[in-house]
Amino acid sequence: MEIAFPLSGLHEGMAFEHQPPTTSPYLKNVRAFDVEEERVRGGQRPGLAKAYDTRIGGDHPVLLIVTIATTYIQPE
């Protein structure tokens, strides 16, 4: 049995039996285009790398992270 790689990507809008050709109802960390070899073939996405080596707070643990939202009221 030949199973085609889902080159057309993720499609969650239909039941499995009614999927459009070359799509999948469930994909995770895959891509259809290999950027290193510049060709179409199935493969996994590369792993993530750290953006920064510095730890938040240095050697001290982070105790609280909050979101601050403000509303600007235009004077009349």
C-alpha positions in Angstrom: 0.0 0.0 0.0 1.4 3.4 -0.9 0.7 6.3 1.4 1.4 9.8 0.1 3.0 12.5 2.3 0.4 15.3 3.0 2.1 17.9 0.8 -1.0 20.1 0.9 -0.8 20.4 4.6 -3.3 20.4 7.5 -7.0 20.3 6.8 -9.3 20.0 9.9 -12.6 20.9 8.2 -13.8 17.5 7.2 -14.0 13.9 8.5 -11.1 11.6 7.7 -12.9 9.8 4.9 -13.6 13.1 3.2 -10.1 14.7 3.4 -8.9 16.5 0.3 -6.1 14.6 -1.5 -2.6 15.1 0.0 -3.9 16.6 3.3 -4.0 15.3 6.8 -6.4 16.0 9.7 -3.5 15.9 12.1 0.0 17.2 11.6 2.7 18.2 14.1 6.2 19.6 13.5 6.4 18.5 9.8 7.0 20.4 6.6 6.8 19.5 3.0 9.8 21.6 1.7 13.4 20.8 2.6 15.1 24.2 2.8 18.6 22.8 3.0 18.3 20.7 -0.2 15.7 23.1 -1.8 13.3 20.3 -2.8 9.9 18.9 -2.0 10.0 16.0 0.4 8.4 15.2 3.7 10.4 15.8 6.9 10.3 17.2 10.4 10.9 20.7 11.4 14.2 21.5 12.9 14.5 21.8 16.7 14.4 25.2 18.5 17.5 26.9 19.7 17.8 29.3 22.7 17.5 32.9 21.6 19.4 34.2 24.7 22.0 32.7 27.0 21.1 35.1 29.9 18.6 33.8 32.4 15.8 36.1 33.6 16.7 37.4 37.0 20.2 36.0 36.9 20.7 33.3 39.5 17.6 34.3 41.4 14.3 32.6 40.6 11.5 34.5 39.0 8.8 35.0 41.6 6.0 36.8 39.7 5.2 37.8 36.1 2.3 40.1 35.6 0.6 41.8 32.7 0.0 45.5 32.9 -2.7 47.0 30.7 -3.5 50.6 30.3 -6.4 52.4 28.7 -5.9 55.8 27.1 -8.8 58.2 27.4 -8.6 61.1 24.9 -9.4 64.4 26.6 -12.4 66.2 25.2 
